[in-house]
Amino acid sequence: MPIYEYRRPDGSTFEILQSITAEPLTEDPETGVPVERVLHAPAVHFKGSGFYNTDYGTKKRARETKEAGEKGSSSSDSSSSSSSDSSSKSESTASTSSSSAKSD
């Protein structure tokens, strides 16, 4: 049976052993003042060969997002640079063809 913590309006707390299926208390059994159940985050500790106390994955995740950002920007840069390269090639081709036409 779990131990539940309850808080009185003045801020003091007490614990009581209750069944999981039992309804939460609405009044302090000793004084009769209204109370509310205090909820706490569960304690979770991962164990095993794949988990470490300092393993949060933030460094690796930051590195992966940075690499993905660089790949995404480099592909867009290459497409824009290839279009500018093709336009400069066509300009140079036009200038060479016009210069060869002048020499005739």
C-alpha positions in Angstrom: 0.0 0.0 0.0 1.4 3.4 -0.9 2.0 6.3 1.4 0.2 9.5 0.3 1.2 13.0 1.4 -1.5 15.6 2.2 -1.2 19.4 2.7 -3.3 21.5 5.2 -4.3 25.1 4.3 -1.5 26.4 6.7 1.1 24.6 4.6 1.9 21.8 7.0 1.9 18.3 5.5 1.3 14.8 6.8 1.5 11.3 5.3 -1.0 8.5 5.5 -0.9 4.8 4.4 -3.8 4.2 2.0 -4.9 1.7 -0.5 -4.7 2.6 -4.1 -8.4 2.1 -4.6 -9.3 4.3 -1.5 -10.7 7.7 -2.2 -8.4 10.7 -1.4 -8.9 12.3 2.0 -10.8 15.6 2.0 -10.3 16.4 5.7 -7.5 15.8 8.1 -8.5 12.7 10.3 -7.0 14.4 13.4 -8.1 18.0 13.2 -10.9 17.9 10.6 -9.5 20.8 8.5 -9.7 20.4 4.7 -6.6 18.9 3.0 -5.5 18.2 -0.6 -3.3 15.4 -1.9 0.3 16.5 -2.8 1.6 14.9 -6.0 5.3 14.4 -6.7 7.1 13.5 -9.9 8.0 9.8 -9.9 11.7 8.9 -9.4 13.0 7.3 -12.5 16.5 5.8 -12.9 17.4 4.1 -16.1 19.7 1.1 -15.6 21.5 -1.1 -18.1 24.4 -1.0 -20.4 23.0 1.7 -22.6 22.4 4.3 -19.9 24.7 6.5 -17.9 24.0 9.2 -15.3 25.5 11.9 -17.5 24.0 10.6 -20.8 21.4 13.2 -21.8 22.3 13.2 -25.5 22.4 17.0 -25.9 25.9 17.2 -27.3 25.2 14.5 -29.9 21.8 16.0 -30.8 23.3 19.5 -31.2 26.0 18.1 -33.5 23.5 16.2 -35.6 21.2 19.2 -36.0 24.2 21.4 -36.9 25.3 18.8 -39.6 21.8 18.6 -41.0 21.6 22.4 -41.1 24.9 22.6 -43.0 23.9 19.9 -45.5 20.6 21.6 -46.1 22.2 25.0 -46.6 25.0 23.6 -48.8 22.6 21.9 -51.1 20.6 25.1 -51.5 23.9 27.0 -52.0 25.1 24.6 -54.6 21.8 24.8 -56.5 21.9 28.6 -56.5 25.6 28.6 -57.3 25.1 26.1 -60.1 22.4 28.3 -61.6 24.7 31.3 -61.4 27.5 29.2 -62.8 25.4 28.2 -65.8 24.4 31.8 -66.4 28.0 32.9 -66.3 28.9 30.1 -68.7 26.3 31.2 -71.1 27.5 34.8 -70.9 31.1 33.7 -71.6 30.0 31.5 -74.4 28.0 34.4 -76.0 31.0 36.7 -75.6 33.4 34.2 -77.2 31.0 33.5 -80.1 30.6 37.2 -80.7 34.3 37.8 -80.6 34.9 35.0 -83.1 32.2 36.5 -85.3 34.0 39.8 -85.2 37.4 38.3 -86.2 35.9 36.9 -89.5 
